[in-house]
Amino acid sequence: MNHLQDIIIPVAIIVGILFVSLTIAANLIWVERRLLAVWQDRYGPNRVGPFGLLQVIADTIKLLWKEDWIPPFADKGIFIIAPGIVMVTALMSYAVLPVTQKIVIADLNIGLLFVLAMSSMGVYSVVLGGWSSDNKYALLGGLRASAQMISYEVFMGLSLMGIVLLTGSFSLKDIVLAQRHVWFVVPQFLGFVLFLIAGIAETRRLPFDLPEAESELVAGFHSEYSGMKFGMFFVGEYLGVTLISALISVLFFGGWLGPVLPPVAWFLIKTFFFIGFFILLRAAMPRPRFDQLMSWGWKIMLPLALANLLVTGAIVLAIQK
Amino acid sequence: MLSLLRTFWEILQHTFRPRVTVQYPDEKPYLAPRWRGRIILSRDPDGGERCVACYLCAVACPVDCIALQATEDPQGRRYPEFFRINFSRCIFCGLCEDACPTYAIQLTPDFEMAEYKRQNLVYEKEQLLIDGPGKYPDYNFWRVAGVQIGGKNKGESEREDPPTDVHSNLP
């Protein structure tokens, strides 16, 4: 009996997190279109089903029925694998994400490093997709993506080290539990801002969507993709948005901690707040030039992250002594 | 940084602005009486066809979407044997209406003409002819034109003097 429970509960959690995260990611397409419309004095999709909620299903059916075209000049194997990588790496990160104290698939003691590693692996999807398309726009998009990811990943990791210093652990669960008294956004405000910016760049969202800047590069790295392969890039992007939002709430806003409401509700409220913020960014901000993006990353954000790490380390040392 | 926060605030304020979208199939827009939409062929108040098949509309049409063939009935009235407008070409410029000497061809405030087959956008005379006089309820071309047709001799039109006998008009 006990053995059965040991198997069923983890499997249920895995299936549940997979289902919920994919559903949220897919429906974010609708959320984003509606919210953008609200901020642009429009209505957005409101025809298919109640409030247009079934728009996602209609879009999925459309994508599935579209011709799944592989350009004859493309590197076929890599071309097919690329969109899968972004989905897999994004979903893998959800494995260590603690929704509540009990709902977590794998509470690794290096959870934070695992998330960072997976988000770095996600870059391969973009780069390989851009490379295998054998199209100058796709290649430029892939190039931009790789440069952007490398430069923003550096201080993404560094901005989180302050939290690790304060907690003394890489486990996401321990990080949340360490925020019982005060959320890390207060002592680590600079780290929060840095991680937020790096997270936006990491998910290739506006204003850092230069890899797919549609006004210059057609659709950037996924110019040649159609049908469900394009859909996977799309859902992968929204999985990334959800992941970064969930990470922000876990790392800086106390994850499931909160009064009155059940822990899951707090986690979802915080996550959706940041998803909304991501969409607000898209509604409000213009895209920087690529050289501005790079120099910003290396000349401002990286020194700031290092300074943040240095000061936090010094304070932690001083307190311990 | 401050300008960024201000941008966010300004964008958020748009949440409560009135929408500019017109929810079209539910909310029909107001169309002016002179709206240039679907083309019709009107009739005289007595029910006869106004079109005299003069071809002026076909000549005026900048996209050549009007095709017709003139013929004459036993009474001597000219009328189109067929009259065909290809609405997949029509640009609704209204030049045909301007060119028409008998107010026969008119544009109406209707634009909902979508079809699943392109061929269905080619309207024949049966589809174009309406039963009323359109925008000019009292106008009757054959009653004011000084043309002799069956049932109306020269000089019998409205505001037309009887023809002058040129042989009696000697000084």
Interface residues (C-beta under 8 A of the other chain):
Chain A: V38 W39 Q40 D41 R42 Y43 L280 A283 A284 M285
Chain B: L4 T7 F8 E10 I11 L12 H14 T15 R17 P18 R19 V20 T21 Q23
